[in-house]
Amino acid sequence: MYANHDIPYSVMNFGVIPYGHSVYGTVFKASPYDACSELNPLKWDKNYGTLIVLVERGGCNFSEKVINAQRIGAGLVLIADNNNEDVHKIFPVERTKEMLDKVHIPSVLISKADADNYVSAMDAPTNTRPHEGRHGVVELAMHFDLVKVDHESHVRIILQVDDYRSYDLIHDFYALYPKFKSNIDLKIHFKIFFNAGIFFSDDDCLKVNQDSFCVAKTFGNQKKNLGLTEETLKQLCLKNHNIDQFIAYSKAVRRYCFGDDSQIVDDFKGCTKKAFEDHVMTATRKKIEKCMTPDDPENVSALKGNHEEIKYFLINYAPLIFINGFYYKGNFDDISHLYETICNSFETPPQSCYQLESFLDSANLNSVSLMHFISISVIICLSMIFMAIVLFYIVYKRRMRRRFNFELNDKINEALAKYYTENDEEPRKNTVNDYEGYHEEAKGTEETEDSSES
């Protein structure tokens, strides 16, 4: 069925996604299939790769299904869509921090047709050992693509000023950024919509000449008069003028202007004003106030420039992260995982990547293990070749020595035979001559004796 095309899927925007690597394993159908409650254990052998669990969409949140599968040892979860639709257009997310922190494996949404094919294949009896009731096996290899570069990875982060996750991300990211600064082209933008006032209330929009710039509230924020547009412009101008003071200011906003439940405070406008005065230097504040003046050239340039950078990525979710133009999905609360993904975006990772424990662990399971395997294989091959040469030499030497001994014995025997043959012929000739002479001498003697008698 899948000989000529790949399987379409949409990656869930939570969990740890192994970008740049592949997952290979055997697919098992969850029981119960909807995975909204505790799953029955599966008979699975690690020698067959990763345990991949297939569950059905519906009945509960995506993250609940994944966590239930994770508890029985799943390394990848396939969620079967329950409608015939293009899964690429579905954006599965999880916004609850508690659930985000629990999920540590990747999960993807696949089409209903593909899921039905898997189930049919797994339920179909095989022709081998039919008396054992064996069924078909579905094996799957999934590669999580990542665009790779040679020297500098392009990272784009889009923030939203009323979403606590934007502040958490930028703070954690900048904690490690100095070590990677020479290898990352970082750009920070803000979620703001251009000329879309028809979809927003007036207090969420800002008029600049004949244009309007509006800010959408984050999911669950129903509060009014928060001054989100002015705050977005303030942070945008501050980021353009002094990135270090921007980081310090955003840290103060996260600390004082969000409650214990990570929800924005009612007096967000007053809270951010105080944080701005307390954590931004006077000279810088004057520049930012000028930048925020309506119709100021810098104001217009900042807003339009920001719009040009984000106009194709205005998904109602924040923060958004792009690595080399590739949309990063997964749990960015664990910042080391994000940096691990950035490290995997290089053809040859920079030295700073080897300071990350998560990257080293991943490298040990992937490229380093592969290099070890190749090195060991080469050593074994060379050793076998060397042993074969030595063995051949020993056998050949023995054979040549034996052959030499045989040929030497033959030569010796031949020489001895020739020698004795020549010596045997010469005595035999002398004996005949002597005999003939003796015969003549004896004959003469006889004649003499005869003469004497006579």
C-alpha positions, 0 to 999 in steps of 0.5 A: 500500500505504501510502496510509492508514497509516504504516510501523511501525519501532523506532529503534536505540539507537545512532548519531546520530539526527536528532530533530526532522528528516526523512530523505528518500531512495531505498532500495537493497537491500544486497549481500550482503543480511545486510550482515555483510561488506563491501558492494558499492558502489551506484550512487547520485546525491546529487540523489535524496536520502539513500542508504537501505540495506535489510539483513536481520536476523541473522548478526551484530550490528545495529551491524556491519550499520550500519557496513558500510552507512555505509562505502558512503555510507549515511545511513540503514539499514533492518534488515528483521526476519526474524520476523513480530512487532511491531517496537515491542516490540524494543529494539535496543541496542549496549553496546560503546563501540568500536562506539558510537563508530564509528556516525554514522548512524541506523538503524531496524528494520522489519517483515518484511512491509514489507521484503518489500514494498520488495524486491518493488517494487525487483525488479519491472520497470517498463513504461517502457523495458523493453529497459533492464531498469529496475526499480522505485524505492522512495523513503522519507521518515522523520521522527524525532519529538520533542515540542516545548515553548515555554520549558522542556524537561523532561529526565529521566535514569535512572542505574545505579551499576555502569554506567560510561556513567551516570557518563560521561553525567552528567559530560559533561552537567553540563559544558554544563548551566550554559549551559542551566540556565534552559531545562531542567527536569532530574531525575536518578533511579536504577535501582532496583526496588520489591518485586521481591525474587523476581527478585534475590539478597539482597545486591542488595536493601534492606528498608525497613519491609515493602517491598524495593528491589532493584538489577539489575546492569548487562549483563555484571556477574557480581560479588557483594557490591558493595553496589549497593543501598546505593550507589544509596541513597547517591547518591540522598540525596547528589543530593537534598542537594547536586547539586554534591557529587554530581557531584564524588563520581560523578566520583571513583567513575568515575575510581577504581572502574572499571578500564581496561576500564570494568568495575567493580572487585572492591572496589567497596564499599570504593572508593566508601567512600573516594571518599565520604570524600575528596570529600564535605564532613563536614557533608554526609556526616552528612546522607547517613548519616542519610538512609541509616538504615533506616526513616528518613522521609527514606530512605523518602521518597527511595526511594519518590519515586524509584520513582514517577518511574521505575516505567514506565521500568525497561528493563534498560539504562542510562542512560535519557534522556527529553526531554519524555516522549519516550525518547531513543535514540542515542549519548549519548557525543557530548554535543553531540548530546544537547544538540542534540536538547534544542535541537530540542525547543523551538519557538523554541530558546534563545540558548544553543543557538547556541553548539553547533557541531552545532546550528548545522550542523543548523540550517544544513541545516534551518531556517536553510536554509529561511529563506534559501530563503524569504527568497531566494524572497520577494526574487526574487518581489518583484523579478519583480513590480517588473520586471513593473510597470516593464516594464508601465509602459514598454510602457504608456507607449509605447503611450499615447504612440503612441496619443496621437500618432495621436490628436493627428495625427488631431485636427490633420489634422481641424482642418487639413481643416476649416480649409482647407475653410472657406477654400476655400468663401469665395474661390469665392463671391467669384469668382462674385459678381465674375464676375457684376458683371464681366458686368454691367459688360461688358454696360453697356460694350457698350451704350455702345459700341453707342450711340456707334456708332449 
